[in-house]
């Protein structure tokens, strides 16, 4: 049997910490959460490598280095309510649940929602839920959110999701600018004003179904 505990620690030591991730609770959550549970079959053998792993339905488990950088950019805290857009099998939702008061994962694919819900139950995570719905609309039922994580690259930032940020809220998304330029971007809201800054550059797989949605410009 593979020693997944050691593999998780190696992931933290070899991929996360060298990327200047310093959020202690995030580092602890990454070291404690069984990433292998969120993939199936032979994919478990390389789940701790720094690659994006296909989950089905055009969804991917984002590589740990990029994922950790996005989450740290959100500066999540124990009082926050979080939304995980394109949650796949629920790994990001599980991580956010350990950093925030509540985490909601939204996914369009019913099979993935079922897997995510089952895994959250199996891991005894009682402050998170996976729900089904169109990704481009976010999940207004639990809005506003203090942090929003988008698990895939988008051509633009969808307005409907940005508007679900609370005052002081933060959203992390990788924007595909074209010609191979992918910008991990942090969007912040202060009352009715929005700002943005680039956290780092890194390619991630695209999250489909967003091109026709109204977009947020900045």
Beta strands, then each sheet from edge to edge (+ up, - down):
strand 1: 53-56
strand 2: 59-61
strand 3: 81-85
strand 4: 102-107
strand 5: 128-132
strand 6: 145-154
strand 7: 157-158
strand 8: 165-178
strand 9: 181-190
strand 10: 193-201
strand 11: 215-216
sheet 1: 1+ 2-
sheet 2: 5+ 4+ 3+ 6+ 8+ 9- 10+
sheet 3: 7+ 11-
end
